[in-house]
Each structure stands twice: as C-alpha cells, then as structure tokens.
Amino acid sequence: MIMSPFTPIFFPSAKVDGTESRYVQTFSTDDTILVEILGMPSETLDFTLYSEPAHAKVTLSAPEAHTLNASLKLYVYKLKLAEGCYSVTFEGRKSAVFAVSADESLSDSTVLLQYSPADNRTRADVVATVNNTRLFFSFRIPGGFKDGGWSFSVDNEQFVCQDSDIVELYGRESTQKTLTIGGSEGVPVWFGQMVNRILTCRYVYIDGLRYARSQSSVPEKDQVADGVNSFVFSQKVQQVNYLDPKIEDVL
C-alpha cells in the first residue's frame, strides 16, 4: 500500500546533518485533512491516528473505500480534528507530529492551499475524482502574499499613427505574486517540496482564489541560519480567473 504524496502529512527520514527546524506543521480545526491510501484489494489497511504527547490511539470512523479496478482500491479519510497535537502511523512508519489549532489568529499568519489534480489519469499515486465527485486536499502554510512581491506584465499590440499618436489595438494585463512560505523561524525543507508538487495540480486555490504556477518557476530556498535545517521559500504564482470547478461547490 502507498499513501498518496499529495496527502499533507509528512513522514520524516533519518536526519542527515544540522539542527532540525522548530516549526510544527499546523492545521485549523476548520480544515479537512484528506488522506488517500492506495493498495490492492487483498491488502490490509494499516493506518492509525494518535494524540500526542501521550501517544494515545484516536478512534476513527471507517474510511471511505472505493474499488477502482480489479487490482486497485482507494481508502479515503476526511479528518476533522479537535485542537491538540497528533501523529499517524502507516505501514509501520510514524509521521512527524502536527498540531491542530482553534486560534482565530491562525488565519492571519497562514494561508490555506486546497488542490486537486486534473484527473485520475494524470498520476498513478493520486485520485482526483471518485463517483464524479472531485477530491480536494488541504495544506496550510505560514506566510502569504507580501505587497513587495507583486509584479505586472502585459501582452499587447500598439499602432503608431503618422502624428505619433499611439493606438492600443489590444491588451491583456496580468499580475504575478510571490507566495512567501515561512516566517522568521522558517519551515522544514519538505514544505518547499510539497508546494512544488501542489502546483503541478490543475486546480489550486489559495485562501479561496484560484492560482497557477507562473510559467516554470519553482520554490526558491533561503536558509534561515547556517547549520539550521529551516528555510524560507518564495514561489511566483498568477491568479486564474477561470473558476471551474468552483471550490465552494465541491468542498
């Protein structure tokens, strides 16, 4: 069995060097943490949620189970968790501890990314729709759009008359914004990896507005301090005005 890499829960590998980031991944109590697990119908599901630091097992409702074909079955958990700290185990691996907060100020210091691939044929490790219903993952990041990260461009054609007047034949303007990920303390390196993966999706909403990667840009990484595995990432995106499907219709 595999857990889809689009699931917003991180499983750390052995630390190579340096001091770990102190940032703890945080969700809001209003967020739905979507977990997708893919496996053969004959395999037994091994997924457990724990509350921390007591490492007490949390009772979960049975996941949605969907048989995709003769050799593939999908399990879907839609977790709405109370305030606290949690971890999960899957196939013997333990995730990093993550927090769930009811603090209303969380929305001022974070932005919510909600995302879904184009279709079920895009990748073999994620399912975008089930029974004609689109599935959206949610990933909350510290940061947002700073005014200094805006840039502007235009695609236009002009005609210059004999008397040097300029006539605009057509013009299409666009605005690119820089999404900053991580504050003064930064975030673990896998945040940049996750955002880069998220932006391969066709449908990406940031705080309810649809965005796409600006051309072929990737997250740029700045280390907070030497020897500390904590980083600030910046990623250029552009708002998409075409809102089909509307996120409020599917969440």
Contacts in CASP RR format, 6 or more apart in sequence:
PFRMAT RR
TARGET T0000
AUTHOR 0000-0000-0000
METHOD contacts of the structure
MODEL  1
MIMSPFTPIFFPSAKVDGTESRYVQTFSTDDTILVEILGMPSETLDFTLY
SEPAHAKVTLSAPEAHTLNASLKLYVYKLKLAEGCYSVTFEGRKSAVFAV
SADESLSDSTVLLQYSPADNRTRADVVATVNNTRLFFSFRIPGGFKDGGW
SFSVDNEQFVCQDSDIVELYGRESTQKTLTIGGSEGVPVWFGQMVNRILT
CRYVYIDGLRYARSQSSVPEKDQVADGVNSFVFSQKVQQVNYLDPKIEDV
L
1 37 0 8 1.000
1 38 0 8 1.000
1 39 0 8 1.000
1 40 0 8 1.000
1 43 0 8 1.000
1 45 0 8 1.000
1 46 0 8 1.000
1 90 0 8 1.000
1 91 0 8 1.000
2 37 0 8 1.000
2 38 0 8 1.000
2 39 0 8 1.000
2 125 0 8 1.000
3 9 0 8 1.000
3 11 0 8 1.000
3 35 0 8 1.000
3 36 0 8 1.000
3 37 0 8 1.000
3 38 0 8 1.000
3 90 0 8 1.000
4 36 0 8 1.000
4 37 0 8 1.000
4 38 0 8 1.000
4 125 0 8 1.000
4 126 0 8 1.000
4 127 0 8 1.000
5 125 0 8 1.000
5 126 0 8 1.000
5 197 0 8 1.000
6 36 0 8 1.000
6 115 0 8 1.000
6 117 0 8 1.000
6 125 0 8 1.000
6 126 0 8 1.000
6 137 0 8 1.000
6 197 0 8 1.000
6 198 0 8 1.000
6 201 0 8 1.000
7 34 0 8 1.000
7 35 0 8 1.000
7 36 0 8 1.000
7 137 0 8 1.000
8 25 0 8 1.000
8 33 0 8 1.000
8 34 0 8 1.000
8 137 0 8 1.000
8 138 0 8 1.000
8 139 0 8 1.000
8 140 0 8 1.000
8 194 0 8 1.000
9 33 0 8 1.000
9 35 0 8 1.000
9 88 0 8 1.000
9 95 0 8 1.000
9 96 0 8 1.000
9 98 0 8 1.000
10 25 0 8 1.000
10 95 0 8 1.000
10 96 0 8 1.000
10 98 0 8 1.000
10 188 0 8 1.000
10 190 0 8 1.000
10 194 0 8 1.000
11 90 0 8 1.000
11 93 0 8 1.000
11 94 0 8 1.000
11 95 0 8 1.000
11 96 0 8 1.000
12 95 0 8 1.000
12 96 0 8 1.000
15 229 0 8 1.000
17 227 0 8 1.000
18 227 0 8 1.000
18 228 0 8 1.000
18 229 0 8 1.000
19 227 0 8 1.000
19 228 0 8 1.000
19 229 0 8 1.000
20 188 0 8 1.000
20 229 0 8 1.000
21 185 0 8 1.000
21 186 0 8 1.000
21 187 0 8 1.000
21 188 0 8 1.000
21 228 0 8 1.000
21 229 0 8 1.000
21 230 0 8 1.000
21 231 0 8 1.000
22 185 0 8 1.000
22 230 0 8 1.000
23 142 0 8 1.000
23 182 0 8 1.000
23 185 0 8 1.000
23 186 0 8 1.000
23 187 0 8 1.000
23 188 0 8 1.000
23 230 0 8 1.000
24 85 0 8 1.000
24 97 0 8 1.000
24 98 0 8 1.000
24 99 0 8 1.000
25 96 0 8 1.000
25 98 0 8 1.000
25 99 0 8 1.000
25 140 0 8 1.000
26 98 0 8 1.000
26 99 0 8 1.000
26 100 0 8 1.000
26 101 0 8 1.000
26 106 0 8 1.000
26 110 0 8 1.000
26 140 0 8 1.000
26 142 0 8 1.000
27 33 0 8 1.000
27 81 0 8 1.000
27 98 0 8 1.000
27 99 0 8 1.000
27 100 0 8 1.000
27 101 0 8 1.000
27 138 0 8 1.000
27 140 0 8 1.000
28 100 0 8 1.000
28 101 0 8 1.000
28 102 0 8 1.000
28 106 0 8 1.000
28 107 0 8 1.000
28 110 0 8 1.000
28 112 0 8 1.000
28 140 0 8 1.000
29 80 0 8 1.000
29 81 0 8 1.000
29 82 0 8 1.000
29 83 0 8 1.000
29 100 0 8 1.000
29 101 0 8 1.000
29 102 0 8 1.000
31 80 0 8 1.000
31 100 0 8 1.000
31 112 0 8 1.000
31 138 0 8 1.000
31 140 0 8 1.000
32 78 0 8 1.000
32 79 0 8 1.000
32 80 0 8 1.000
32 138 0 8 1.000
32 251 0 8 1.000
33 77 0 8 1.000
33 78 0 8 1.000
33 79 0 8 1.000
33 80 0 8 1.000
33 81 0 8 1.000
33 138 0 8 1.000
34 76 0 8 1.000
34 77 0 8 1.000
34 78 0 8 1.000
34 79 0 8 1.000
34 135 0 8 1.000
34 136 0 8 1.000
34 137 0 8 1.000
34 138 0 8 1.000
35 47 0 8 1.000
35 63 0 8 1.000
35 76 0 8 1.000
35 77 0 8 1.000
35 78 0 8 1.000
35 79 0 8 1.000
35 88 0 8 1.000
36 74 0 8 1.000
36 75 0 8 1.000
36 76 0 8 1.000
36 126 0 8 1.000
36 127 0 8 1.000
36 135 0 8 1.000
36 137 0 8 1.000
37 45 0 8 1.000
37 47 0 8 1.000
37 63 0 8 1.000
37 74 0 8 1.000
37 75 0 8 1.000
37 76 0 8 1.000
37 77 0 8 1.000
37 90 0 8 1.000
38 72 0 8 1.000
38 73 0 8 1.000
38 74 0 8 1.000
38 75 0 8 1.000
38 125 0 8 1.000
38 127 0 8 1.000
39 72 0 8 1.000
39 73 0 8 1.000
39 74 0 8 1.000
40 71 0 8 1.000
40 72 0 8 1.000
40 73 0 8 1.000
41 67 0 8 1.000
41 70 0 8 1.000
41 71 0 8 1.000
41 72 0 8 1.000
41 73 0 8 1.000
43 73 0 8 1.000
45 63 0 8 1.000
45 75 0 8 1.000
46 89 0 8 1.000
46 90 0 8 1.000
46 91 0 8 1.000
46 92 0 8 1.000
47 63 0 8 1.000
47 75 0 8 1.000
47 77 0 8 1.000
47 88 0 8 1.000
47 89 0 8 1.000
47 90 0 8 1.000
48 57 0 8 1.000
48 88 0 8 1.000
48 89 0 8 1.000
48 90 0 8 1.000
49 57 0 8 1.000
49 58 0 8 1.000
49 60 0 8 1.000
49 79 0 8 1.000
49 86 0 8 1.000
49 87 0 8 1.000
49 88 0 8 1.000
50 56 0 8 1.000
50 57 0 8 1.000
50 58 0 8 1.000
50 86 0 8 1.000
50 87 0 8 1.000
50 88 0 8 1.000
50 89 0 8 1.000
51 58 0 8 1.000
51 84 0 8 1.000
51 85 0 8 1.000
51 86 0 8 1.000
52 84 0 8 1.000
52 85 0 8 1.000
52 86 0 8 1.000
52 87 0 8 1.000
52 97 0 8 1.000
53 85 0 8 1.000
55 87 0 8 1.000
58 86 0 8 1.000
60 77 0 8 1.000
60 79 0 8 1.000
63 75 0 8 1.000
63 76 0 8 1.000
63 77 0 8 1.000
64 75 0 8 1.000
64 76 0 8 1.000
64 77 0 8 1.000
64 78 0 8 1.000
64 130 0 8 1.000
65 73 0 8 1.000
65 74 0 8 1.000
65 75 0 8 1.000
65 76 0 8 1.000
66 73 0 8 1.000
66 74 0 8 1.000
66 75 0 8 1.000
66 76 0 8 1.000
66 127 0 8 1.000
66 130 0 8 1.000
66 131 0 8 1.000
67 73 0 8 1.000
67 74 0 8 1.000
68 74 0 8 1.000
68 120 0 8 1.000
68 127 0 8 1.000
74 127 0 8 1.000
74 130 0 8 1.000
76 130 0 8 1.000
76 135 0 8 1.000
81 100 0 8 1.000
82 100 0 8 1.000
83 100 0 8 1.000
83 101 0 8 1.000
83 102 0 8 1.000
84 99 0 8 1.000
84 100 0 8 1.000
84 101 0 8 1.000
85 97 0 8 1.000
85 98 0 8 1.000
85 99 0 8 1.000
85 100 0 8 1.000
86 97 0 8 1.000
86 98 0 8 1.000
86 99 0 8 1.000
86 100 0 8 1.000
87 94 0 8 1.000
87 95 0 8 1.000
87 96 0 8 1.000
87 97 0 8 1.000
87 98 0 8 1.000
88 94 0 8 1.000
88 95 0 8 1.000
89 95 0 8 1.000
106 140 0 8 1.000
109 142 0 8 1.000
109 143 0 8 1.000
110 140 0 8 1.000
110 141 0 8 1.000
110 142 0 8 1.000
110 143 0 8 1.000
110 144 0 8 1.000
111 140 0 8 1.000
111 141 0 8 1.000
111 143 0 8 1.000
111 144 0 8 1.000
111 145 0 8 1.000
111 179 0 8 1.000
111 206 0 8 1.000
111 207 0 8 1.000
112 138 0 8 1.000
112 139 0 8 1.000
112 140 0 8 1.000
112 206 0 8 1.000
112 207 0 8 1.000
112 208 0 8 1.000
113 138 0 8 1.000
113 139 0 8 1.000
113 140 0 8 1.000
113 141 0 8 1.000
113 195 0 8 1.000
113 198 0 8 1.000
113 204 0 8 1.000
113 205 0 8 1.000
113 206 0 8 1.000
114 136 0 8 1.000
114 137 0 8 1.000
114 138 0 8 1.000
114 139 0 8 1.000
114 204 0 8 1.000
114 205 0 8 1.000
114 208 0 8 1.000
114 247 0 8 1.000
114 251 0 8 1.000
115 136 0 8 1.000
115 137 0 8 1.000
115 139 0 8 1.000
115 198 0 8 1.000
115 201 0 8 1.000
115 203 0 8 1.000
115 204 0 8 1.000
115 205 0 8 1.000
116 128 0 8 1.000
116 134 0 8 1.000
116 135 0 8 1.000
116 136 0 8 1.000
116 137 0 8 1.000
116 201 0 8 1.000
116 202 0 8 1.000
116 203 0 8 1.000
117 123 0 8 1.000
117 126 0 8 1.000
117 128 0 8 1.000
117 200 0 8 1.000
117 201 0 8 1.000
117 202 0 8 1.000
117 203 0 8 1.000
118 128 0 8 1.000
118 201 0 8 1.000
118 202 0 8 1.000
118 203 0 8 1.000
119 128 0 8 1.000
119 129 0 8 1.000
120 127 0 8 1.000
120 128 0 8 1.000
120 129 0 8 1.000
122 128 0 8 1.000
127 135 0 8 1.000
128 134 0 8 1.000
128 135 0 8 1.000
129 135 0 8 1.000
133 250 0 8 1.000
134 203 0 8 1.000
134 245 0 8 1.000
134 250 0 8 1.000
136 203 0 8 1.000
136 205 0 8 1.000
136 247 0 8 1.000
136 250 0 8 1.000
136 251 0 8 1.000
137 198 0 8 1.000
139 194 0 8 1.000
139 195 0 8 1.000
139 198 0 8 1.000
141 181 0 8 1.000
141 182 0 8 1.000
141 187 0 8 1.000
141 191 0 8 1.000
141 195 0 8 1.000
142 181 0 8 1.000
142 182 0 8 1.000
142 183 0 8 1.000
142 186 0 8 1.000
142 187 0 8 1.000
143 179 0 8 1.000
143 180 0 8 1.000
143 181 0 8 1.000
143 182 0 8 1.000
143 183 0 8 1.000
144 179 0 8 1.000
144 180 0 8 1.000
144 181 0 8 1.000
145 177 0 8 1.000
145 178 0 8 1.000
145 179 0 8 1.000
145 180 0 8 1.000
146 178 0 8 1.000
146 180 0 8 1.000
148 178 0 8 1.000
149 177 0 8 1.000
149 178 0 8 1.000
150 175 0 8 1.000
150 176 0 8 1.000
150 177 0 8 1.000
150 178 0 8 1.000
151 175 0 8 1.000
151 176 0 8 1.000
151 177 0 8 1.000
151 178 0 8 1.000
152 173 0 8 1.000
152 174 0 8 1.000
152 175 0 8 1.000
152 176 0 8 1.000
153 173 0 8 1.000
153 174 0 8 1.000
153 175 0 8 1.000
153 176 0 8 1.000
154 171 0 8 1.000
154 172 0 8 1.000
154 173 0 8 1.000
154 174 0 8 1.000
155 171 0 8 1.000
155 172 0 8 1.000
155 174 0 8 1.000
156 168 0 8 1.000
156 169 0 8 1.000
156 170 0 8 1.000
156 171 0 8 1.000
156 172 0 8 1.000
157 168 0 8 1.000
157 169 0 8 1.000
157 170 0 8 1.000
157 171 0 8 1.000
158 166 0 8 1.000
158 167 0 8 1.000
158 168 0 8 1.000
158 169 0 8 1.000
159 166 0 8 1.000
159 167 0 8 1.000
159 169 0 8 1.000
160 166 0 8 1.000
160 167 0 8 1.000
161 167 0 8 1.000
174 238 0 8 1.000
175 238 0 8 1.000
175 239 0 8 1.000
176 214 0 8 1.000
176 236 0 8 1.000
176 237 0 8 1.000
176 238 0 8 1.000
177 211 0 8 1.000
177 236 0 8 1.000
177 237 0 8 1.000
177 238 0 8 1.000
177 239 0 8 1.000
178 234 0 8 1.000
178 235 0 8 1.000
178 236 0 8 1.000
178 237 0 8 1.000
179 195 0 8 1.000
179 206 0 8 1.000
179 211 0 8 1.000
179 234 0 8 1.000
179 235 0 8 1.000
179 236 0 8 1.000
179 237 0 8 1.000
180 232 0 8 1.000
180 233 0 8 1.000
180 234 0 8 1.000
181 187 0 8 1.000
181 191 0 8 1.000
181 192 0 8 1.000
181 195 0 8 1.000
181 219 0 8 1.000
181 232 0 8 1.000
181 233 0 8 1.000
181 234 0 8 1.000
181 235 0 8 1.000
182 191 0 8 1.000
182 231 0 8 1.000
182 232 0 8 1.000
182 233 0 8 1.000
183 232 0 8 1.000
184 224 0 8 1.000
185 224 0 8 1.000
185 230 0 8 1.000
186 224 0 8 1.000
186 230 0 8 1.000
186 231 0 8 1.000
186 232 0 8 1.000
187 230 0 8 1.000
187 231 0 8 1.000
187 232 0 8 1.000
187 233 0 8 1.000
188 229 0 8 1.000
188 230 0 8 1.000
188 231 0 8 1.000
189 221 0 8 1.000
189 229 0 8 1.000
189 231 0 8 1.000
191 231 0 8 1.000
191 233 0 8 1.000
192 219 0 8 1.000
192 221 0 8 1.000
192 231 0 8 1.000
192 233 0 8 1.000
192 235 0 8 1.000
195 219 0 8 1.000
195 233 0 8 1.000
195 235 0 8 1.000
196 218 0 8 1.000
196 219 0 8 1.000
196 235 0 8 1.000
198 204 0 8 1.000
199 212 0 8 1.000
199 213 0 8 1.000
199 235 0 8 1.000
199 237 0 8 1.000
203 210 0 8 1.000
203 245 0 8 1.000
203 247 0 8 1.000
204 210 0 8 1.000
204 211 0 8 1.000
204 212 0 8 1.000
205 211 0 8 1.000
205 247 0 8 1.000
206 237 0 8 1.000
208 247 0 8 1.000
209 239 0 8 1.000
210 239 0 8 1.000
210 240 0 8 1.000
210 241 0 8 1.000
210 242 0 8 1.000
210 243 0 8 1.000
210 247 0 8 1.000
211 237 0 8 1.000
211 238 0 8 1.000
211 239 0 8 1.000
211 240 0 8 1.000
212 237 0 8 1.000
212 238 0 8 1.000
212 240 0 8 1.000
213 235 0 8 1.000
213 236 0 8 1.000
213 237 0 8 1.000
213 238 0 8 1.000
214 236 0 8 1.000
214 237 0 8 1.000
214 238 0 8 1.000
215 236 0 8 1.000
217 235 0 8 1.000
217 236 0 8 1.000
218 235 0 8 1.000
219 233 0 8 1.000
219 234 0 8 1.000
219 235 0 8 1.000
220 233 0 8 1.000
220 234 0 8 1.000
220 235 0 8 1.000
221 231 0 8 1.000
221 232 0 8 1.000
221 233 0 8 1.000
222 231 0 8 1.000
222 232 0 8 1.000
222 233 0 8 1.000
222 234 0 8 1.000
223 230 0 8 1.000
223 231 0 8 1.000
224 230 0 8 1.000
224 231 0 8 1.000
224 232 0 8 1.000
END
